[in-house]
């Protein structure tokens, strides 16, 4: 039997302050609330003390944001799916964002070690008037250490109900996917960055968001490996491939800073944990 962990966080307004109550069961924790931008925006760091997810583990995170709240959620280090002896490993995140609430879901990278059997499931339910920004960075193996992704598989599930659904399995034996120029083209890090609303985003705003992302790509080394599109009026999506996590992380941080200013009139204000 593996670890079974649950973490529920409920964000509420207390005057102008976004506060939160959390409950946990098993190996999931949240560090204290932080307010580097003032009381309106609550920063949280999710912690998994065992340090990795192995076969048989199930981790479930539930976020509930009440009307008018703003939460930024990140992690102190990578999420690691280790080699499995036969059982699958699951991390599932579900967020419910009320009207007028804002969520920034900004975890550090996910690493799929060789021989893992993993599923990374994310579902974001946005009420009309809610908004969110999120990203995902997936590293297959440890390229910098010369440790390839040679066996196993990872399934990525990303869903905004009724708006956007992606579910794909990356198998270490699927060389056409991993090596083809129509697939990952030999790159071992892939990322998705998105901005979504519970209602349609104005066409002019979507154009500005796309243009700002493309301006960032044009001046970045990963520019030829990155693109931006709007598959639905409620969402704008960026994609990128990279040989390492670090340039992708830098790219996403720069686009996020542009989008935060355009959408909310806010400075980037990166969480301190990203610099530690």
N, C-alpha and C positions, 0 to 999 in steps of 0.2 A: 504494500500500500504506500502511496506517495503522500506528500503534504497536501492538505486541503485548506485553502485560505480564503477568507472573505473580508472585504473592507468596504464599508458604506460611509459615505460622507454626504451630509445634508448642508447645503449653503443657504443661509437666510440673511435678510436685511435686519439690522438693528440700528435704526436711524440711518445715517449715511454709511455705516460700517457693514461690510460683508463679513459675517461670522460663520462658523461651521461647527457642527457636531459630528463626531466620527465614532463608529463602532467597528471592532475588528474581532476576527476569530481565526486563529492560526497565524502563519508566518507573514503577515502583512501589517504594516504600520504606516502612520503618517506623522511627520515631524510637526512641530508647533506652527501655528499660523504666523505668517510673516507679512509685513505691510511696508515694503520699500517704496511703494508709490502712493502711500496714504491709505486711509481706512476703506476707501471704496473698492480696492482690489486686493483680494486675499491670495497670497502665494502659498502653495503647499508642495512638499517633497514627499513622494511615496517611497517607502523603504521595504525591501524584501530581505530580511536578515540572513537567510541561508545563502544568498548571493547568486543563485542560479535555479533553473527549473529543469527537473529530470523526469524521466518516464513515470507516469502515474500521478504527477503533481497536477493540481487544478487550482488556479488563482482567479478569483472573481472580484472585480472592482465595480462598485455602483456609485455614481455621482448624481446628485439631485440638486439642481440650481433653481432656487425660487426667484420670483419676479424681481428684476432690478439688481441681482447679484452679479459679481464678476470674479471668476476664479481662474487662476493660472496654476496648472498642475504639471509637475515635471518629476524626474527621478535623479538620484545622485550618481548613478552609473548605468552601464549597459544592462539590458535584460538578456540573460544568457540561457539558451536552450542547449543543455548538455546531451551527450550520447545517451541513448535509451537502450535498455535491455529487451524491449519489446512493447512496453506500454506507451501510449501517446502522452504528451504533456500539453496542457491547455492554459492559456491566459485569456480571460474574457473581460472586456471593459464595456460597460453600458452607462451612458450618460443621458439624463433627461433635463433639458434646458428650457425653462419657462419663458413666457413673453418678456422681452426687455432684458433678459439675462445674457451674459457673455461668458463663454468658456474658451480658454486657451489650453489645449491638450498638447504638451510639448515634451514627451519623454525623450531621453537619450536613446542611443541606437539599440536595436535588437540584434543579437549575434546568434546565428544558427550554426552550432558546431557540427562537424561531420558525425554522421550516424544518429542525429537527433530525429525524433518523430514528433513534430510540433504543430500546434495550431495557435495562431494569434488572432483573436476575434475581437472586433471593435464595432460598436453600434451607438450612434449618436442620434437622439430623438429631439428635434428642434421644434418648439412651438412657434406659431406665427409671431414674428418680431424678435425671436431669439437669434443670436449670432455666435459663431465659433470659428476658431482658427486651430488647425491641427497639423501634425506632421508624423511621418513614419520613416525611419531609416533602418534598412535591413542589410546586415553584412553576412555573407555566406562564407563561413569559415573565418580564419584569421589571416588575411592576405599578407599583412606586414610581418607575421611570424612564419610565413611559409606553410601554414596549416590549411590545406584546401577543404572544400566541401565535397567529399568524395562518396559519401553514402548518406542515406536517410532522405527526409523531405520536410518541408514546412509549408503549411497552408495559411495564407493571409486572407482574412475576411474583414472588409471595411464597408460599413453600411450607414447611409442616412435614409431611413425608410421612405419609400415613395419618390426618392430623388436620385439616389446613387447607390449602386451595389456592385462591389467587386469581390470576387472570390477566386483565388488562383492558388494552385499547388506548384511549388518549385521542387522538383525531384533531382537529386544529385546525379542520377543516371540519364537525365534528359539533356544530352549534349546539344541537341538542336536548339533548345531554349537557351541554354547557358552560353553557347558559342556563336550562334547565328547572328548576323547583323540585324535580323528582324526580331531577335530576342535580346539577350543581355550583352551580346557582342564581346564576350570575354571579360566583362566587368563583373565584380563580385559584390558591389554595394549598390543598392537601388533605393530611391527615396520618392515619397509622395508628400506634397504640401498642399493643403487645401484651405479655402475660406468659404464658409457656407452660412446661409440664412434660413430661418424657418419660413420666410416669405421671399418672393422674388427680389433679387438685387437689381437696382436700376441699371438699365443698359449702359448708361454713361459711366457709372461706377465700375461695372465689370470691365469695360474697355480700359479705364484708368488702371485697374488692378493688373490686367493682362500686360499693358504697356510697361508698367513699372517693373514687373517681374522680368520681362524680356530685356529691359534696359540693364538690369542686374546681370542677366545671363551674358549679355554682349561684352561685358567687361570682366568676365570671370573665366578662369581656365577650364571650367566644366561647361562653358557656354555651348559648345557643339553637342554636348550630351544632355542638354536640358531643354524643356519646352513647357509651354503654358497653354491652357485651353479652358473653355467654359462649356461643359457638356450639358448643362441645364441652367436655367435662369437663376437658380438658387445656389449655384456653386461655381467656384473658380479653382482649377487644379493645376499644380505644377508637377512635373516628373523630372528625374535626373538619374543618370548612372555615373558611377565613380569607381576608381580603383581602391580608394581608402575612405574611411568614414570622415576624417577631418575636413577635407575640402567640401564634402557635401554638407556637413554641419555648418561650416562657414557660409555656404551659399544660402541655405535655408534661413539662417539668422539675418542675413542681409535682406532677403525678400520679406521676411516677417516684419522687420523694422519699417520697410516701405509701406507694407499693407496696414500696419498698426496706425501709422500716421494718416494714411488716406481714409481708413474706415472710422477710426475712433479719435483721431487727433491726439494720439498718445505717443510719447517717446518709446524707444525700444525697451529700455529697462530690463536687461537680461537678468535672470535669477543668479544670485551670487554663487550658487552651487556649480554653475557652469564654468566658473573660473578657478575652482578649488582642485 
